[in-house]
Amino acid sequence: MSRKKEYGLLIILGVIFLAAGGYLFGIWEEYHEAEAGYQGLKKYIIEKPDVGKDSEEKPDNQEEPEESLPKIDFDGLRAINEDIVAWIQIPGIGVDYPVVQGKDNEHYLHYTFDGKANKAGSIFLDYRNRADFTDRKVILYGHNMKDGSMFSNLKKYQDASFRKEQGRVVIYLLDKVLECEIVECQIISVRDSVYEVAQDEKQKLPEEIILSTCSSSSNMRLILKCYIKNKDM
């Protein structure tokens, strides 16, 4: 190979390398921007002091106080975006995000809670569901992000022992809090009947909540089925 051809090949490889680096940097920048935006929302989570935590020893027969759940400042959040309808926390995998609802199931795949175009998108409620979670079945969607954000770590619940130890989901609504237990983790087709949402009569609480994200196959999805534990509300 002549020296001229070698130089030409090096230039081509250099251009390819720079283009690939620029593309990867652009992805990283979007991930970083989305994460910073969502972290900034943590100020709207108002932690309550733990009940009963003091220096005095408790009698052996005294029950441990119930966990004091935080309060979400929905007025502040909805001043940013009126599409925010809930907040979801999954302590076992670090999920801690607002939930939005659009006019379809496409928009918030590509936009964050504040309306900015971003690959991370948002955690969003199926547009066919009532915003107050009073359908029999409620479906929430989120991306399977490579940086571990959004619903990426739902796959950890494929491990039954992890699901048993960390299978708790808390969903904060404008007027109540739903404490849920993860009961199943499945890989299903995008055409599975689980994605059907019937227009049932309004009810106090949903019978099941579905959390859905992408899998390694384009026509398959990973879902968690959750049942509400505090049904006596």
C-alpha angles and dihedrals in degrees: 000000000000121000090245091057091047091054090048091051092048091052092050092048090048092053091049091049093050092047092050091047092050091050093050091046090052091053092048090049092053092048091049093048092050093047092049091050094051092044088054089061093063088089087073090064106090110201117214121216113259110261116240098007106138140125096267118099116243122232114257092246095050115108120236112258117256117261112269106231119209124248121240119223097224092168089062093044095048090051084065095044128356089206090075106108105162147356123237129204126183103179095190093065103023098253107160112155145131117254119226133188124211134188089263139010094257109063100065092047085076105028133064125227092275096054097259119141107246137149090233091066118178141285101259141184118236107265090230092061124089111255092233093059094244097136122105090244126028124193126201123188133200138164124263094232122196092224092061095254131127111013095337095115097052084100089072088074090069082084105083094206092052089048090053094049100037103023099125128120125182120197118189116205129185092262106020147014123242117207109198139187122217106231104168141023117195143166108225140169119268085239095055117132090241087083092059112107114197119206093240126171114280113269136186097249135007117254092221140008120211122205112197135189139159123277131204089277120070094222096045132073135198114228138182120208114212131189124202114248101191096062093146091076 
